[in-house]
Amino acid sequence: MTWRTRSSLAWLREQPGVRENEPLASRTSFGIGGPADFFLELARADAIERTIDGCKQRGIPYLLLGAGTNLLIADRGVDGLVVRVVNRDHEIEGTRVRAGAGLKMMRLARIVADANLRGFEFAIGVPGTVGGAVYQDAGCWGKEIREVLLEVEGYLPGKGRQKWSPGVLNLGYRTSALREGALTGALVISATVQLERGDGEAAKQLMAKLTRERNETQPIKTKNCGSVFKNPPGDSAGRLVQAAGLKGAREGAAVVSTVHGNFIVNEGGATAADVRRLIERVMVEVKRRFGLQIEPEVEMVGRWK
Ligand SMILES: Cc1cc2nc3c(=O)[nH]c(=O)nc-3n(C[C@H](O)[C@H](O)[C@H](O)COP(=O)(O)OP(=O)(O)OC[C@H]3O[C@@H](n4cnc5c(N)ncnc54)[C@H](O)[C@@H]3O)c2cc1C
């Protein structure tokens, strides 16, 4: 609360396009969560940089928002400023592709297939943005973004623009130095991936097949956040949840999917507290039954206390 000085509030209110007490639920795939104190949607990297620098200087907390597909936002909303990152440019040079952080991975998968490039088909399973994918090394069907990533352009408030190699980003299964490490609070501006020349039609056919298979095995058309839990080494969280008899378990309007054990579905009107209680119940029950501590993949943000 200490950041709420008269001058910080005045500075926030001066930002072009800023909205106060802005609902966030509709900006997440869960459809859950309270409002942002302040909200901005920015498409230019330099504007985002100036804004987060300004926050840092004034001690105003900020949250970078991509497509909101891996977030559980608290019912009481988010303190400070939420910046939705929507720079969606891209450039293709031979087999190298640079994409703005706000571009959706699925859209980029189609763009590169149209350009007869292969190696990015896995991204058709990731509904988030390029920035969100770098943040936690998103991947699907056994392939992760780090396997094609050449370099990331980013911005560390107070330190300026930087180029980060995959090594510096310390990418690992659903983690990075951005999520937990030296780069927390940094902005991904764009990512450059190295792909291969190939048959774009074959890439599209493969993506269509993978999407069909996924639609049959996951509750894709519901309000959810994808996998709720990380898979423990050598096992699958979905299998453990199912084996613990938790498919269909419910807290309020939040339900463990009967289609896939690693999905929690907002049936309509679920609160963040419902989902959190269900997550904690599943973790306790899996630990009790199998002695395994599973960890959430979904990130819980905002005012929980
Ligand atoms: C139906 C469904 C299926 C899914 N399947 C998969 C899957 O197969 N594999 C997988 O890995 N994930 C999957 N997900 C989860 C999700 O799509 C990924 O985690 C994705 O990478 C999140 O990106 P986002 O843009 O939605 O990020 P958000 O949810 O908006 O944000 C997540 C985190 O990323 C940070 N962030 C976002 N943009 C930036 C940026 N530009 N710079 C710095 N930080 C940033 C945010 O601050 C936040 O901490 C699925 C989700 C759904 C709803």
The ligand as an SDF file (V2000), in Angstrom:
LIG
                    3D

 53 58  0  0  0  0  0  0  0  0999 V2000
   -6.4130  -24.4720  -23.1810 C   0  0  0  0  0  0  0  0  0  0  0  0
   -4.9840  -24.1930  -22.7710 C   0  0  0  0  0  0  0  0  0  0  0  0
   -3.9840  -25.0420  -23.1710 C   0  0  0  0  0  0  0  0  0  0  0  0
   -2.6510  -24.8040  -22.7990 C   0  0  0  0  0  0  0  0  0  0  0  0
   -1.6850  -25.6590  -23.2300 N   0  0  0  0  0  0  0  0  0  0  0  0
   -0.3820  -25.4020  -22.9310 C   0  0  0  0  0  0  0  0  0  0  0  0
    0.6590  -26.2590  -23.4090 C   0  0  0  0  0  0  0  0  0  0  0  0
    0.4130  -27.2270  -24.1080 O   0  0  0  0  0  0  0  0  0  0  0  0
    1.9210  -25.9660  -23.0550 N   0  0  0  0  0  0  0  0  0  0  0  0
    2.2430  -24.8900  -22.2940 C   0  0  0  0  0  0  0  0  0  0  0  0
    3.4240  -24.6620  -22.0350 O   0  0  0  0  0  0  0  0  0  0  0  0
    1.2790  -24.0800  -21.8120 N   0  0  0  0  0  0  0  0  0  0  0  0
   -0.0180  -24.3010  -22.1180 C   0  0  0  0  0  0  0  0  0  0  0  0
   -0.9910  -23.4740  -21.6450 N   0  0  0  0  0  0  0  0  0  0  0  0
   -0.6280  -22.3900  -20.7280 C   0  0  0  0  0  0  0  0  0  0  0  0
   -0.2700  -21.0450  -21.3950 C   0  0  0  0  0  0  0  0  0  0  0  0
   -0.8060  -20.9170  -22.6960 O   0  0  0  0  0  0  0  0  0  0  0  0
    1.2280  -20.8620  -21.4450 C   0  0  0  0  0  0  0  0  0  0  0  0
    1.7890  -20.9110  -20.1520 O   0  0  0  0  0  0  0  0  0  0  0  0
    1.6270  -19.5170  -22.0840 C   0  0  0  0  0  0  0  0  0  0  0  0
    3.0160  -19.4870  -22.2600 O   0  0  0  0  0  0  0  0  0  0  0  0
    1.1870  -18.3040  -21.2610 C   0  0  0  0  0  0  0  0  0  0  0  0
    1.3010  -17.1580  -22.0820 O   0  0  0  0  0  0  0  0  0  0  0  0
    0.3620  -15.8930  -21.8580 P   0  0  0  0  0  0  0  0  0  0  0  0
    0.6940  -14.8870  -22.9070 O   0  0  0  0  0  0  0  0  0  0  0  0
   -1.0530  -16.2870  -21.7710 O   0  0  0  0  0  0  0  0  0  0  0  0
    0.8970  -15.3840  -20.4550 O   0  0  0  0  0  0  0  0  0  0  0  0
    0.0270  -14.8250  -19.2270 P   0  0  0  0  0  0  0  0  0  0  0  0
   -0.8300  -15.9020  -18.7000 O   0  0  0  0  0  0  0  0  0  0  0  0
   -0.6220  -13.5420  -19.6260 O   0  0  0  0  0  0  0  0  0  0  0  0
    1.1870  -14.5210  -18.1950 O   0  0  0  0  0  0  0  0  0  0  0  0
    1.9200  -15.5790  -17.6280 C   0  0  0  0  0  0  0  0  0  0  0  0
    3.2210  -15.0080  -17.0650 C   0  0  0  0  0  0  0  0  0  0  0  0
    4.0250  -14.5630  -18.1780 O   0  0  0  0  0  0  0  0  0  0  0  0
    4.4580  -13.2240  -17.9270 C   0  0  0  0  0  0  0  0  0  0  0  0
    4.5700  -12.5180  -19.2060 N   0  0  0  0  0  0  0  0  0  0  0  0
    3.6460  -12.4650  -20.1930 C   0  0  0  0  0  0  0  0  0  0  0  0
    4.1170  -11.7080  -21.2170 N   0  0  0  0  0  0  0  0  0  0  0  0
    5.3550  -11.2720  -20.8400 C   0  0  0  0  0  0  0  0  0  0  0  0
    6.3390  -10.4450  -21.4470 C   0  0  0  0  0  0  0  0  0  0  0  0
    6.1720   -9.8880  -22.6650 N   0  0  0  0  0  0  0  0  0  0  0  0
    7.4970  -10.2190  -20.7880 N   0  0  0  0  0  0  0  0  0  0  0  0
    7.7100  -10.7640  -19.5590 C   0  0  0  0  0  0  0  0  0  0  0  0
    6.8020  -11.5410  -18.9260 N   0  0  0  0  0  0  0  0  0  0  0  0
    5.6440  -11.7950  -19.5670 C   0  0  0  0  0  0  0  0  0  0  0  0
    3.3640  -12.6170  -17.0710 C   0  0  0  0  0  0  0  0  0  0  0  0
    3.8350  -11.4840  -16.3370 O   0  0  0  0  0  0  0  0  0  0  0  0
    2.9950  -13.7810  -16.1760 C   0  0  0  0  0  0  0  0  0  0  0  0
    3.8730  -13.8080  -15.0740 O   0  0  0  0  0  0  0  0  0  0  0  0
   -2.3320  -23.6940  -21.9930 C   0  0  0  0  0  0  0  0  0  0  0  0
   -3.3610  -22.8190  -21.5850 C   0  0  0  0  0  0  0  0  0  0  0  0
   -4.6770  -23.0640  -21.9650 C   0  0  0  0  0  0  0  0  0  0  0  0
   -5.7510  -22.1030  -21.5480 C   0  0  0  0  0  0  0  0  0  0  0  0
  1  2  1  0
  2  3  1  0
  2 52  2  0
  3  4  2  0
  4  5  1  0
  4 50  1  0
  5  6  2  0
  6  7  1  0
  6 13  1  0
  7  8  2  0
  7  9  1  0
  9 10  1  0
 10 11  2  0
 10 12  1  0
 12 13  2  0
 13 14  1  0
 14 15  1  0
 14 50  1  0
 15 16  1  0
 16 17  1  0
 16 18  1  0
 18 19  1  0
 18 20  1  0
 20 21  1  0
 20 22  1  0
 22 23  1  0
 23 24  1  0
 24 25  2  0
 24 26  1  0
 24 27  1  0
 27 28  1  0
 28 29  2  0
 28 30  1  0
 28 31  1  0
 31 32  1  0
 32 33  1  0
 33 34  1  0
 33 48  1  0
 34 35  1  0
 35 36  1  0
 35 46  1  0
 36 37  1  0
 36 45  1  0
 37 38  2  0
 38 39  1  0
 39 40  1  0
 39 45  2  0
 40 41  1  0
 40 42  2  0
 42 43  1  0
 43 44  2  0
 44 45  1  0
 46 47  1  0
 46 48  1  0
 48 49  1  0
 50 51  2  0
 51 52  1  0
 52 53  1  0
M  END
$$$$
